[in-house]
Every structure is written in C-alpha cells, then in structure tokens.
Amino acid sequence: MSDYDREQWQAEQTAREQVETAYRDKMAKARERSAANAKRKVARLHAKLTELGHISDFEDEFGESVLERLDKFGSAFHDLEKGRAGDALSMAQKQVVARMNRKVKELKAKQKAGEGVEPDPDADYVRTADRWKTDDHKTSSFKSKRKPKFTPRVRNIEDEVFEDEPAPRPVNPAPPVLASVTAVPQVRRSKPPLNPIVTSAPSGTRPAPYIPEYVRPETKTAKPKPTVAKRPFLRIVPKD
C-alpha cells in the first residue's frame, strides 16, 4: 500500500469514527431524556395507585423494578428487538404503563363522581403548554398566519360635496312631420304592332296562307383527281 492510499484510508476511518461517535452521543442524550420522563411517569403512577389503595402485586413489583433499572442502567430493557434504541421502556413496558395511567384516571373519575364534582382526567399532569400566556411571556415570536382583511382602494362619492345645479328646463319636442311622397307615374309596357301579311284575294274569300318558297341548298361536289400515267412494272432496256 502506497503512502497516498494509507493516508486516504486513515482519513476515511477518522471520518467514520467521528460519525459513529456523534451518533452514540445523540442516542445517549435521547436515552437520558427518555429515562427521566419514564422514571417520573412510573413513579407518579406507582405513588398514586398506592395512595388510592388499588395497586396490585404485579403493578407494585413492576414499578419498583422499572425504577431500579432506570436509576442503575438508564434503561429498563436490554434487548433492542423489544424496543427502539433511544427509548427507556420496551413496547410491552409502555403498554403496562398505559394501563396503569388509564386505571388512575378511572379511579379519580369515580372518586369525583361520588363527591358530585366533574372529574378532570388531566389534573395530575403539569401543564407546560400555556406557560407563554403568563404575564412574563405575553408576546410570541411567531407571526400570525391570519391574513389582514382586504379593503379595496376606491373613492367614496358621498364624501365629495358638489353644489346643487339647477335642473335643466324640459324641452317639448315638436310633433313629427311626415315627408310628402310624390306620385310616381306608372309606365305601361306596350307590345310591338303586328303587321299581318295581306295577299291578293278576291273579296269575300279567305286569304291563302303564306308558304315560303323552297330553295334547295347547294351541294359540294368532289373534284376529280388528276389521272397520272402508271409506270410499267417491267422496264425494257433496249440493247445496243
């Protein structure tokens, strides 16, 4: 391996180790936060059930063992197949904690109903969402998403003052006059006069009808072709 390849390999190893270290630190911080939240919640539920006197042996043993593991190891489970790496409780342990929380709410609801007071299921939780509404933090850095109301930029005619002008005098229009139309002379078309053919005939008799004389058309006759003497088929050449 050359010096250049060795330097490249060392640089890659260093970068990989830095990424792994950053990931381990991130997961450790997430596990610490998750362990603190789980410890606080399990301790509250265990104490509340003990106070109400409705805690079972399994719930008592579960709460004590989980709190001991969280104090000692920072996590209540070791097998990563049973939960996520950044969680302090496994999936099964989370289900047990959820049942304990539901049991506490039901017991408090029954207790409030017996006293005639409407129960508040979230009374034991510390409300942190409304802290910004206190006197110390009245302003928020987030801008309001509500858009301002749109006002069109138009003139108000009522604000403008005009002097009253006198109304115009009404004009009486004259009655309409119909234009006179002159009579158009009608032109009658006359037929040409007929000149009858009069033939000489004795008085008292009907004239004979006019019959035109037949003229035979000229016919073209073919001109005779000039006769040309035919040459003999055999030519007789005289001998000298």
C-alpha positions in Angstrom: 0.0 0.0 0.0 1.4 3.4 -1.0 1.6 6.4 1.3 -1.3 8.1 -0.5 -3.6 5.1 -0.1 -2.6 4.8 3.5 -3.5 8.5 4.1 -6.8 8.1 2.3 -7.7 5.0 4.4 -6.8 6.8 7.6 -8.9 9.8 6.6 -11.9 7.6 5.9 -11.5 5.8 9.2 -11.3 9.0 11.1 -14.5 10.4 9.4 -16.3 7.1 10.0 -15.3 7.2 13.7 -16.5 10.8 14.1 -19.9 9.9 12.6 -20.3 6.9 14.9 -19.2 8.9 17.9 -21.8 11.7 17.1 -24.5 9.0 16.7 -23.6 7.4 20.0 -23.7 10.7 21.8 -27.0 11.6 20.2 -28.6 8.3 21.2 -27.2 8.6 24.8 -28.8 12.0 25.2 -32.1 10.7 23.8 -31.9 7.7 26.2 -31.2 10.0 29.1 -34.2 12.2 28.3 -36.4 9.2 27.8 -35.3 7.6 31.0 -36.0 10.8 33.0 -39.5 11.0 31.5 -40.3 7.3 32.1 -38.9 7.5 35.7 -41.1 10.5 36.5 -44.2 8.9 35.0 -43.8 5.5 36.6 -43.0 7.0 40.0 -46.2 9.2 39.8 -48.4 6.3 38.8 -47.0 4.0 41.4 -47.4 6.5 44.1 -51.0 7.4 43.0 -52.2 3.8 42.9 -50.6 3.2 46.3 -52.4 6.3 47.7 -55.7 5.2 46.3 -55.2 1.7 47.6 -55.9 -0.1 44.3 -52.4 -1.2 43.3 -51.9 -4.9 42.5 -48.9 -7.0 43.3 -47.8 -7.0 39.7 -48.1 -3.3 39.4 -46.2 -2.8 42.7 -43.4 -5.1 41.6 -43.3 -3.7 38.1 -43.0 -0.1 39.3 -40.2 -0.9 41.8 -38.2 -3.0 39.3 -38.5 -0.4 36.5 -37.5 2.5 38.7 -34.5 0.4 39.9 -33.3 -0.3 36.4 -33.8 3.3 35.3 -31.7 4.5 38.2 -28.9 1.9 37.6 -28.7 1.4 33.9 -30.7 4.3 32.4 -33.0 1.9 30.6 -35.5 -0.8 31.6 -34.7 -3.3 28.8 -31.6 -4.6 27.1 -32.8 -6.5 24.0 -33.0 -4.0 21.1 -35.6 -6.2 19.4 -38.2 -5.3 22.1 -38.0 -1.6 21.6 -36.2 1.3 20.0 -32.6 2.2 20.9 -33.4 5.7 22.1 -36.3 4.6 24.4 -36.0 3.8 28.1 -39.0 1.4 28.1 -39.8 -1.5 25.8 -43.1 -1.8 23.9 -44.5 -4.2 26.5 -43.5 -2.0 29.4 -45.1 1.0 27.7 -48.4 -0.9 27.4 -48.3 -1.7 31.2 -47.6 2.0 32.0 -50.6 3.0 29.7 -52.9 0.6 31.6 -51.7 2.0 34.9 -52.4 5.5 33.7 -55.9 4.5 32.5 -56.6 2.9 35.8 -55.6 6.0 37.7 -58.0 8.2 35.6 -60.9 5.8 36.1 -60.4 5.8 39.9 -60.2 9.5 40.0 -63.3 9.8 37.9 -65.2 7.5 40.2 -64.0 9.5 43.2 -65.0 12.8 41.7 -68.4 11.4 40.7 -69.0 10.3 44.3 -68.3 13.8 45.5 -70.6 15.4 42.8 -67.7 17.2 41.1 -67.0 16.8 37.4 -63.7 14.9 37.0 -60.6 16.4 35.2 -58.7 13.5 33.6 -55.5 15.6 33.2 -55.4 17.2 36.6 -52.2 15.3 37.7 -50.3 16.5 34.6 -48.1 19.5 34.8 -49.3 21.9 32.1 -46.4 23.4 30.3 -48.2 24.4 27.0 -49.8 27.5 28.4 -46.7 29.0 30.1 -46.2 31.5 27.3 -49.6 33.1 28.2 -48.4 34.3 31.6 -47.5 37.9 32.3 -43.8 37.3 31.8 -44.2 35.9 28.3 -47.1 37.6 26.7 -45.5 38.2 23.3 -44.8 35.4 20.8 -42.1 35.3 18.2 -44.4 33.6 15.7 -46.3 35.7 13.3 -50.0 35.3 12.9 -51.0 33.3 9.9 -54.3 35.1 9.5 -54.2 37.4 6.6 -55.4 41.0 7.1 -58.9 41.9 5.8 -58.8 43.2 2.2 -60.1 46.7 1.8 -60.4 48.0 -1.8 -58.9 51.4 -2.7 -61.9 53.2 -4.1 -63.3 56.7 -3.8 -66.4 57.4 -1.7 -68.7 59.6 -3.7 -70.7 60.6 -0.6 -67.6 62.3 0.8 -67.3 64.7 -2.1 -69.5 67.8 -1.9 -71.0 69.3 -5.1 -73.1 72.4 -5.4 -76.7 71.8 -6.5 -77.0 72.8 -10.1 -80.4 74.0 -11.4 -82.3 71.3 -13.2 -82.5 71.9 -17.0 -85.8 73.1 -18.4 -87.8 70.5 -20.1 -87.9 70.7 -23.9 -91.2 70.0 -25.6 -90.4 68.3 -28.8 -92.5 69.3 -31.9 -94.8 66.7 -33.4 -93.2 64.6 -36.1 -93.8 65.8 -39.7 -94.2 63.2 -42.3 -92.4 63.9 -45.6 -94.6 64.0 -48.6 -94.0 61.5 -51.3 -94.7 62.5 -54.9 -96.7 60.1 -57.1 -94.5 58.0 -59.3 -96.0 57.7 -62.8 -96.6 54.2 -63.9 -95.1 53.2 -67.2 -97.0 50.6 -69.1 -95.1 48.5 -71.5 -96.6 48.4 -74.9 -96.3 45.4 -77.3 -94.9 46.0 -80.8 -97.6 46.2 -83.5 -98.3 43.2 -85.7 -98.2 43.7 -89.4 -100.3 40.9 -91.0 -99.4 39.7 -94.4 -102.0 40.5 -96.9 -102.2 38.6 -100.2 -104.3 39.5 -103.1 -107.6 37.6 -102.9 -111.0 38.2 -104.2 -113.3 39.9 -101.9 -115.4 37.7 -99.8 -112.9 34.9 -99.8 -110.3 33.8 -97.1 -106.7 34.7 -98.0 -104.4 31.8 -98.6 -101.7 31.1 -96.0 -98.2 32.3 -96.7 -95.9 29.5 -97.7 -92.3 30.3 -98.3 -90.6 29.1 -101.5 -88.3 26.1 -101.0 -84.7 26.7 -102.1 -82.6 23.6 -102.4 -79.3 24.0 -100.7 -76.1 23.8 -102.7 -74.2 20.6 -102.5 -70.4 20.4 -102.8 -69.2 18.0 -105.4 -65.8 16.3 -105.1 -63.2 17.4 -107.5 -61.9 14.7 -109.8 -58.3 13.7 -109.1 -55.9 14.2 -111.9 -55.0 11.0 -113.7 -51.4 10.1 -113.7 -50.0 7.5 -116.1 -48.8 4.5 -114.3 -45.3 3.3 -114.7 -44.8 -0.1 -116.2 -43.9 -2.9 -113.8 -41.1 -4.1 -116.0 -38.8 -1.8 -117.8 -37.5 -2.9 -121.1 -34.0 -1.6 -121.7 -33.0 -1.7 -125.4 -29.8 -3.5 -126.3 -27.1 -1.6 -128.1 
